[in-house]
């Protein structure tokens, strides 16, 4: 078997029994008006070759979830050797004895999460933001201390967050490379004030008045201590979630 060009050797790090989480690439409109990426828990059954795995078909409550053939997912593997990630595509669905199975094909290299700040946590958190004024943007680019004016803010919603940035949905338009001033709180009540750079803009298909666009942003002025607070919040919320599910 041949190792992929820059990825890790699948059979060396992933084993039958490894727990996995599949996260849909596209977001869907929920009943509460939010846009979320659906997540499903599963388990590795067999390694077919270095690009293909056999996994259990996920379940929600007591019902099988028939993930569509050709559907693409961001997959996280939870192993004794750490957390690994790749993109994969469902190529087959079938039953073997009493097991309902999916065959998935890796479409990106298997990578280990070396940097915790890039682990994304799906959430629903209120966000206020606005575009920086020209004077504020110039001060930011000059690495000077910025005194932010008290100007009207746009109400929106964070849909996932990491120590490196966030995704949020909004009814107002912005452009790639825009700098925005953001204000939000985590469940511990601390309020964060960060400048972020817009990296990507996506117009939502099934949009609402308050959620026409999805933005992916990178923090540009975050302190290490605040980044660690966000990371601790993410992993604590993940632990709570997994404890509820066991």
N, C-alpha and C positions, 0 to 999 in steps of 0.2 A: 504494500500500500504506500502511496506517495503522499507526503505531507504537503499541505497547501502552502503557497508561496511565503506568506508572512504570518499565518496563523499558527495556533498550537495543534499538536497531534491529538485528534479527538479521543481515541481509545486510551491515551495516556492519562487523561484528566477526567473523563466522564465514564461512569460505570453504570451497569444496570442497577436500578434502585435509586439513582440520584433524583432528588426532587427538582422539578422545573416549574417555571412560571412563564406562560405565554402571554404576551401583551400585543394586542392588535395594533397594526401600524396606523390605521385611520381611526379618528375619533367619531363617535356617534352621539346624536342628541338624546339626552336622557329626559325622563318625565319631569324632573325638577328644573329643566331649562339649561342645564350644564352640558358641556361637551367633554366626554371622557373616553379614554382608550380602555376597552374591555380587557380584563385580565382573567386568566384561567390557570388553575393549578393542575399539574399532571406529574408523571413519573416515567423515567426511562425504563423500557422493558428490554431492549436489545440494541446493540450497535451493529448495523448492517455492514457499513464500511466507513471510511473516514469522512464521507460527506452525507451519510444517511443514518437516521435513527428510527427505531420503532418505539412509540410512546403510547401510554394509555390515553384513550379518548377522555377529555375532561368532563366533569359533571358539575351541575349547579343544583344544589339541594339533592334531589334524588333522580334528576333527569340528565341523560347524556346530552352533551353539547356537540352537535354535528358540525364541526368546523369545516368550512368549504374547501374543497380541493382547489389548489392554486392560491389559497389565502396565505398572506405573508404576515409573520409575527416576529417581534423582538423577544428573544428567549433568554432567560436567566437560568443558569444551572447552579444549584446549591450543593456543593460537594465538600468532602473532608479536606480538599486541597484549596478551597476558597470559592469565590463567586466568579463565574464565567458568563460570557455573553456572546451572542451572535444573532444574525437574522436568518430565518428559515422559512421554507415554503412547504405547505401540506401537499403531498403528491399522491396520497392514496388513503382510503378508509376501508376497513374490513374487520371481520370477526374471526377470531381464532379460539376455538373452544368456547369458554365462557367470557373471554376478554374481547372488548371492543377497542380497536387499535387504530393509530394513525402512523403513517410513514411520512417523515419529514426530511427535507433535503436542506442542508446548510447552503445559504446563498451569500454568506460573508464569512470571513475568517473567524475562528473561535479565538476570543481574546479574554484575558483575565482583567478584572477591575483592579488596576493598580492605583487609581486616584479616586478616592471616595467622593470627592466633590462633584463628580460627574454622574453619580448614581441618582437617577430621577425618581421622584416620589409623586405619584398621582394624588391630587388633593382638590379641595374646593375652598379657596381662601380669598376673602375680599381684597382687592387691590385698588389703590388710587394712584394715578400717574398723570404726567403731562410732559409735553416736549420741553426740552431746555430752551431758554431764550438764547439769542446769539451771544450775549455777554457771558452767560453761564457756560455755553459750549466752548467759547474761546478760552475761558479760565480753566476749564477741564483739560483742554488740549495743551495748555501751557503749564500743567501740573501745579496750578496755583490753588490756594484755598478758595472754595466757592461759597458765597453767601446766597442761598437760594431764596428767591422772592416768594412771598405768599400770594400765589396766583391760583385761579380755579383749577381743580383737579378733575380728571375723568374717572368715574367709577367703573370697575371691571372685575374680572375674576381670574385668579391664578388656577391653572389646571394641572400643572406639575412644576416642581421646584427641585433644585439641587444646590450644592454649595457653589456652583459655578454660574448659575443663571436660572431662568424660569421660562415657562410658556404661559401665556394668558390669552383670554379672548376679550374682545372689545367691539363696541359698535362704531368706534371712530377709526379713521384710516391714519396710517403712518407709513414711512418708507424705510427700506433697508438702510442701515448706517445711521439712522436717526438716534440721537441720544435722548433718553427719557429719565425723568426723576420719578422714583417709585416710593410708595409708602405702604407698608403692610405689617401685619402682626401674625405670629405663630400662636399656637394654643397656650404657650406659657405667658402670653400677654406682652412680651417685649415688642416694641415697635421698631421696625427697621426702615432706614432711609438710605436708598441706594440709587446711584446712577447706573443705567444699563444701556447697552448698545443693541439695537434691533439687528438681528442676524438674518431673519427670514420672516416673510409675511405670506399667509395663506388665506384666501377668501373661502369661507365655509359654504358648503353646498346647501345644507338645511339650516340656514342661519335664522336668528331671531333679531329683533331690533337692537338688543344689547350685546349680541355676539355675532357680528358679521365677519370678523377677521380673527385669525389666530396668529400670535406673534411669538417668535423664539428670540430670547434676549440673553445677553451675557453681561454679568456684573463687571463694571470697570473700576469701581472704587471701594470694593469691599475689604474690610479689615480681616486679618486672619482669625481673630477671636470671634468675630461675627460669623465667618464662614463655618467655624467649628460648631457654633451654636446651631446653625441650620442643619449641619450634618448629624449632630446628636439628636436633634428633633426628628429628622427623617428616620434614623435607625431605631429610635424609641417607638415611633408610630408603627414601623414595620414589625417590631417585636410584639407590640400590643395586638396587631392584626393577626399575626401567626398564632399567638396565644389563644385568641378567640376562636380560631379555626380548628385548634387541636382539642 
